[in-house]
Amino acid sequence: MGNGDRVNFLVQNLELLPHPEGGSYKETYHSQESIPTKAGDRNLMTSIYFLLTADRVSRFHRIRSDEHWYFHEGSCLTIHLLNNQGHEKLELGPLSEKSKPYHLVPANTIFGSSIEEQNGYALVSCVVAPGFDFKDFKLFGPEELLQDFPNHSEIIKQLT
């Protein structure tokens, strides 16, 4: 089974839908318990499957909660962070000298992700606590990010 066939199989069998930031997703869990936050009550925790392909990046965005990423299969994925240190890369994939099978993206961090391997894909899970809510989601355009991160125009253009 080629990567394209595998991606189609995953999309169909996991019932994945297009995500506004890019890629495909399906919510797999949201706690019945909620917690008060500055933005209002949120589920204690949420979890999704998230599928990216080399030609469908996750565009730069920010959420108000911590997001923990877990690798399941496919190619290594790069999580790109924009923060006080500039542009940082976290390699998500099978455990090796370069990559880890999990990474934490701290709350309020601007981030996106990509797959460098031609025709590659990655299936991951993302767990958000307090739980994800689209009210806490902000998608960025290039102009806004280039004002704050002018030295990182290449990655900003790639992920916006």
C-alpha positions as CSV (number, residue, x, y, z in Angstrom):
1,M,0.0,0.0,0.0
2,G,1.5,3.4,-1.1
3,N,1.4,6.5,1.1
4,G,-1.5,7.9,-0.9
5,D,-3.5,4.7,-0.4
6,R,-2.6,4.7,3.3
7,V,-3.7,8.3,3.8
8,N,-7.0,7.6,2.1
9,F,-7.5,4.5,4.3
10,L,-6.8,6.6,7.4
11,V,-9.1,9.4,6.4
12,Q,-11.9,7.0,5.6
13,N,-11.5,4.6,8.6
14,L,-10.8,7.2,11.2
15,E,-13.6,9.5,9.7
16,L,-11.2,12.4,9.5
17,L,-12.5,15.9,8.5
18,P,-10.6,18.9,7.1
19,H,-9.2,21.2,9.9
20,P,-9.2,25.0,9.4
21,E,-5.4,25.1,10.1
22,G,-4.7,22.4,7.5
23,G,-4.6,18.6,7.7
24,S,-7.4,16.4,8.8
25,Y,-8.7,15.6,12.2
26,K,-11.3,13.8,14.3
27,E,-12.1,14.4,18.0
28,T,-11.6,11.2,19.8
29,Y,-12.4,12.4,23.4
30,H,-13.6,15.3,25.4
31,S,-14.1,15.0,29.1
32,Q,-17.5,15.5,30.6
33,E,-15.9,17.4,33.4
34,S,-15.2,21.1,32.9
35,I,-12.9,23.6,34.5
36,P,-13.2,27.4,34.8
37,T,-10.6,29.4,32.8
38,K,-10.1,33.1,32.1
39,A,-11.9,32.5,28.8
40,G,-14.8,30.6,30.3
41,D,-15.5,27.0,31.2
42,R,-13.6,24.4,29.1
43,N,-13.6,20.6,29.1
44,L,-10.9,19.3,31.4
45,M,-9.2,17.6,28.4
46,T,-9.8,17.0,24.7
47,S,-8.0,14.7,22.2
48,I,-8.0,14.4,18.4
49,Y,-6.4,12.3,15.7
50,F,-4.5,14.7,13.4
51,L,-3.2,13.7,9.9
52,L,-0.8,15.8,7.9
53,T,0.7,15.2,4.5
54,A,3.7,16.8,2.8
55,D,1.4,19.0,0.7
56,R,-1.0,20.0,3.5
57,V,0.8,21.9,6.3
58,S,-0.6,23.0,9.6
59,R,-0.6,26.8,9.4
60,F,0.7,29.0,12.2
61,H,-1.9,29.3,14.9
62,R,-2.2,29.7,18.7
63,I,-4.4,28.2,21.4
64,R,-4.8,29.1,25.0
65,S,-4.0,25.6,26.4
66,D,-1.0,23.2,26.5
67,E,-1.0,20.8,23.6
68,H,0.8,17.4,23.9
69,W,1.5,15.7,20.6
70,Y,1.9,11.9,20.2
71,F,3.3,10.2,17.1
72,H,1.5,7.1,15.7
73,E,2.8,6.4,12.2
74,G,4.2,7.7,9.0
75,S,7.0,10.3,8.4
76,C,8.7,12.5,10.9
77,L,6.8,15.8,11.4
78,T,8.3,19.1,12.4
79,I,6.5,21.3,14.9
80,H,7.6,24.9,14.2
81,L,7.4,27.3,17.2
82,L,7.6,31.1,17.1
83,N,8.4,32.5,20.5
84,N,10.9,34.7,22.4
85,Q,13.8,32.6,21.1
86,G,12.7,33.0,17.5
87,H,11.9,29.9,15.4
88,E,12.3,26.6,17.2
89,K,11.8,23.1,15.7
90,L,10.6,20.0,17.5
91,E,11.0,16.8,15.6
92,L,8.1,14.3,16.2
93,G,8.5,10.8,15.0
94,P,9.9,7.4,16.0
95,L,12.4,7.7,18.9
96,S,15.8,8.5,17.5
97,E,18.7,10.9,18.0
98,K,16.7,13.5,16.1
99,S,13.0,12.9,17.0
100,K,10.8,12.0,19.9
101,P,7.4,10.3,19.8
102,Y,5.9,13.1,21.9
103,H,6.3,16.8,22.4
104,L,4.6,19.5,24.4
105,V,3.6,22.8,22.8
106,P,3.1,25.3,25.7
107,A,-0.1,27.3,26.0
108,N,-0.2,30.6,24.0
109,T,2.7,29.6,21.7
110,I,2.4,30.3,18.0
111,F,3.0,27.1,16.1
112,G,2.5,25.1,12.9
113,S,3.8,21.9,11.5
114,S,5.1,20.4,8.3
115,I,6.4,17.2,6.8
116,E,9.6,17.5,4.8
117,E,9.6,14.0,3.3
118,Q,8.2,14.1,-0.3
119,N,4.9,12.3,-0.4
120,G,5.1,11.8,3.4
121,Y,2.4,11.7,5.9
122,A,2.1,11.6,9.7
123,L,-0.7,10.4,12.0
124,V,-0.6,11.9,15.5
125,S,-2.8,12.5,18.4
126,C,-3.0,15.9,20.1
127,V,-4.2,16.2,23.7
128,V,-5.2,19.6,24.9
129,A,-5.7,20.6,28.6
130,P,-7.7,22.6,29.5
131,G,-9.7,21.2,26.5
132,F,-9.6,22.7,23.0
133,D,-12.3,25.2,22.1
134,F,-12.4,27.0,18.7
135,K,-13.0,30.2,20.8
136,D,-9.4,29.9,22.0
137,F,-8.0,29.3,18.4
138,K,-6.3,32.0,16.4
139,L,-5.0,31.5,12.9
140,F,-2.3,33.9,11.7
141,G,-1.6,35.6,8.4
142,P,1.9,36.4,7.2
143,E,1.7,40.2,7.7
144,E,1.0,39.9,11.4
145,L,3.8,37.4,12.0
146,L,6.4,39.2,9.9
147,Q,6.0,42.3,12.1
148,D,7.0,40.3,15.2
149,F,9.4,37.8,13.5
150,P,11.0,39.5,10.5
151,N,14.0,37.2,10.6
152,H,11.9,34.2,10.0
153,S,10.1,35.1,6.7
154,E,10.8,31.8,5.0
155,I,9.0,29.6,7.5
156,I,6.3,32.2,8.0
157,K,5.6,32.2,4.2
158,Q,5.6,28.4,4.2
159,L,3.1,28.0,7.1
160,T,0.6,30.9,6.4
